[in-house]
Amino acid sequence: MRLDLLAALSGLMIALQARANGELSHRLDNAPQAALVSFSSGLFFVALYALFSPAVKAGIARLRTAVRNGDIPRWRLLAGALGGSFVAIQTSVVPLIGVAVYSVASLAGQTATSLIVDRIGLTGGGKKPISPRRIAAAVVTVLAVLVSVLDRIDARNLSLIAVALAGLAGAIVGVQRAMNGLINEHSGQSFTTSLLNFIMGSSVLGIALLIAVAIGKVEFVALPAGPWWIYMGGTIGVIYIAFTSTIVQHLGVLTFTLFSTGGQLIGALLIDIYSPTKGVSVSAYLVSGIVMTFLGVLVGGVNSSKPLKR
């Protein structure tokens, strides 16, 4: 299957995951607990799959050998901890600045970091130069997201610190994707990479929630009875990590981000049409943003139609 289509599909999954996690957080009225529930549900399903999958077990063995031989530094196995940190920042910042401003700031952090990690070659798929064309593609894509949420941005009482934290969250995602690509290069099994991510991420979020409860910031609340799809965010995340850890090795983080952003905006459009959040409707800004995103891909001159080798 074409890598560009897989990257766009990954973006679509981000939109679906955001809708599920957002609804769970709303019904719980407890963002840290919602984040942990989402991560833990993903960990449950990927761990269950790993128990009965010889391929995942073989991937774990290969990864252990790589660490033992010094082929991959131990600190690079902490990609999942970055994912947990990202969710912790996200759930704290979005209530302060809103989803629209958060999306723009986060993508700006992602694209800037993507250029750097591609230049360093952190994915394990080789180094990619920072060219004027790649910079232009990144800028156009950030502008596309800005246009898509222009009607939802409220600049009153905007916290610059919160905006900076949103940019940091995006940078964390860029680094995490690169680290996952390197982990996947040594494990040779994308669900092994996903399992490691969810173990680390769930641990970080669990510790953060326990600290928050201990100091009286939040309280544990009973889980809502449904609907069933609000608990699917973690499962979607498992598949997403498995996809991205393989794709970024071949496309690089920036190119993946460009296509993924397009898929995410298309997913947002479909959700706004078929399962809208209360008070949210389809706008011309969102449609314009989708068009601009794929313009950014064209500006980047992306050569990503190579099929994934099996």
Backbone hydrogen bonds, N-H to C=O, Kabsch-Sander energy under -0.5 kcal/mol:
donor,donor_aa,acceptor,acceptor_aa,energy
3,L,306,K,-1.1
4,D,304,S,-1.1
6,L,2,R,-1.8
7,A,3,L,-2.4
8,A,4,D,-2.2
9,L,5,L,-2.4
10,S,6,L,-2.0
11,G,7,A,-1.7
12,L,8,A,-1.9
13,M,9,L,-1.9
14,I,10,S,-1.6
15,A,11,G,-1.7
16,L,12,L,-2.0
17,Q,13,M,-2.8
18,A,14,I,-2.6
19,R,15,A,-2.0
20,A,16,L,-2.2
21,N,17,Q,-3.2
22,G,18,A,-2.5
23,E,19,R,-1.9
24,L,20,A,-2.2
25,S,21,N,-2.6
26,H,22,G,-2.2
27,R,23,E,-2.4
28,L,24,L,-2.2
29,D,25,S,-2.3
30,N,25,S,-0.8
34,A,30,N,-2.3
35,A,31,A,-2.4
36,L,32,P,-2.0
37,V,33,Q,-2.7
38,S,34,A,-2.3
39,F,35,A,-2.4
40,S,36,L,-3.0
41,S,37,V,-2.2
42,G,38,S,-1.8
43,L,39,F,-2.5
44,F,40,S,-2.4
45,F,41,S,-1.9
46,V,42,G,-2.4
47,A,43,L,-2.4
48,L,44,F,-2.1
49,Y,45,F,-2.1
50,A,46,V,-2.2
51,L,47,A,-1.8
52,F,48,L,-0.8
52,F,49,Y,-0.8
53,S,50,A,-1.0
57,K,53,S,-2.0
58,A,54,P,-2.4
59,G,55,A,-2.0
60,I,56,V,-2.2
61,A,57,K,-2.0
62,R,58,A,-2.3
63,L,59,G,-2.2
64,R,60,I,-2.4
65,T,61,A,-2.1
66,A,62,R,-2.3
67,V,63,L,-2.2
68,R,64,R,-2.6
69,N,65,T,-2.3
70,G,67,V,-0.9
71,D,66,A,-2.4
72,I,66,A,-1.0
76,R,73,P,-1.2
77,L,74,R,-2.0
78,L,75,W,-1.5
79,A,76,R,-0.7
80,G,77,L,-0.6
81,A,78,L,-0.6
82,L,78,L,-1.3
83,G,79,A,-1.6
84,G,80,G,-2.2
85,S,81,A,-2.3
86,F,82,L,-2.6
87,V,83,G,-2.1
88,A,84,G,-2.1
89,I,85,S,-2.4
90,Q,86,F,-2.8
91,T,87,V,-2.6
92,S,88,A,-1.0
93,V,89,I,-2.6
94,V,90,Q,-2.3
96,L,93,V,-1.6
97,I,93,V,-1.8
98,G,94,V,-2.7
101,V,97,I,-0.6
102,Y,98,G,-1.8
103,S,99,V,-2.6
104,V,100,A,-1.8
105,A,101,V,-2.5
106,S,102,Y,-2.8
107,L,103,S,-2.3
108,A,104,V,-2.1
109,G,105,A,-2.0
110,Q,106,S,-2.3
111,T,107,L,-2.9
112,A,108,A,-2.1
113,T,109,G,-2.1
114,S,110,Q,-2.6
115,L,111,T,-2.0
116,I,112,A,-1.4
117,V,113,T,-3.0
118,D,114,S,-2.2
119,R,115,L,-1.6
120,I,116,I,-2.3
121,G,117,V,-1.9
122,L,117,V,-2.1
124,G,121,G,-1.2
128,K,118,D,-2.5
131,S,129,P,-1.1
135,I,131,S,-2.2
136,A,132,P,-2.5
137,A,133,R,-2.1
138,A,134,R,-2.0
139,V,135,I,-2.4
140,V,136,A,-2.6
141,T,137,A,-2.0
142,V,138,A,-2.1
143,L,139,V,-2.4
144,A,140,V,-2.1
145,V,141,T,-1.9
146,L,142,V,-2.2
147,V,143,L,-2.7
148,S,144,A,-2.2
149,V,145,V,-1.2
150,L,147,V,-1.3
152,R,149,V,-2.1
153,I,149,V,-0.5
153,I,150,L,-0.7
155,A,153,I,-0.5
158,L,155,A,-1.3
160,L,158,L,-0.7
163,V,159,S,-2.0
164,A,160,L,-2.4
165,L,161,I,-2.2
166,A,162,A,-2.0
167,G,163,V,-2.0
168,L,164,A,-2.1
169,A,165,L,-2.3
170,G,166,A,-1.9
171,A,167,G,-2.1
172,I,168,L,-2.4
173,V,169,A,-1.8
174,G,170,G,-2.0
175,V,171,A,-2.1
176,Q,172,I,-2.7
177,R,173,V,-2.5
178,A,174,G,-1.6
179,M,175,V,-2.6
180,N,176,Q,-2.7
181,G,177,R,-1.9
182,L,178,A,-1.7
183,I,179,M,-2.5
184,N,180,N,-2.7
185,E,181,G,-1.4
186,H,182,L,-1.2
187,S,183,I,-2.5
188,G,184,N,-2.5
192,T,189,Q,-0.8
193,T,189,Q,-1.5
194,S,190,S,-2.0
195,L,191,F,-2.2
196,L,192,T,-2.2
197,N,193,T,-2.1
198,F,194,S,-2.3
199,I,195,L,-2.0
200,M,196,L,-2.2
201,G,197,N,-3.0
202,S,198,F,-2.0
203,S,199,I,-1.7
204,V,200,M,-2.2
205,L,201,G,-2.4
206,G,202,S,-2.5
207,I,203,S,-2.3
208,A,204,V,-2.3
209,L,205,L,-2.5
210,L,206,G,-2.2
211,I,207,I,-2.2
212,A,208,A,-2.3
213,V,209,L,-2.5
214,A,210,L,-2.4
215,I,211,I,-2.0
216,G,213,V,-1.1
217,K,212,A,-2.5
218,V,212,A,-1.0
230,I,227,P,-1.5
231,Y,228,W,-1.7
232,M,229,W,-1.5
236,I,232,M,-2.5
237,G,233,G,-2.0
238,V,234,G,-1.8
239,I,235,T,-1.7
240,Y,236,I,-2.5
241,I,237,G,-2.7
242,A,238,V,-2.1
243,F,239,I,-2.4
244,T,240,Y,-3.0
245,S,241,I,-2.4
246,T,242,A,-0.7
246,T,243,F,-0.9
247,I,243,F,-2.4
248,V,244,T,-2.4
249,Q,246,T,-0.6
250,H,246,T,-0.6
250,H,247,I,-1.4
251,L,247,I,-2.7
252,G,248,V,-1.4
256,F,252,G,-1.8
257,T,253,V,-2.4
258,L,254,L,-2.3
259,F,255,T,-2.1
260,S,256,F,-2.9
261,T,257,T,-2.4
262,G,258,L,-1.6
263,G,259,F,-2.3
264,Q,260,S,-2.4
265,L,261,T,-2.4
266,I,262,G,-2.1
267,G,263,G,-2.4
268,A,264,Q,-2.4
269,L,265,L,-2.2
270,L,266,I,-2.4
271,I,267,G,-2.5
272,D,268,A,-2.4
273,I,269,L,-1.4
274,Y,270,L,-2.9
275,S,271,I,-2.5
280,V,277,T,-2.4
287,V,283,S,-1.6
288,S,284,A,-2.5
289,G,285,Y,-2.3
290,I,286,L,-1.9
291,V,287,V,-1.9
292,M,288,S,-2.4
293,T,289,G,-2.1
294,F,290,I,-1.7
295,L,291,V,-1.3
296,G,292,M,-2.0
297,V,293,T,-1.4
298,L,294,F,-1.8
299,V,295,L,-2.6
300,G,296,G,-1.9
301,G,298,L,-1.1
302,V,297,V,-1.4
304,S,302,V,-0.8
308,L,1,M,-1.6
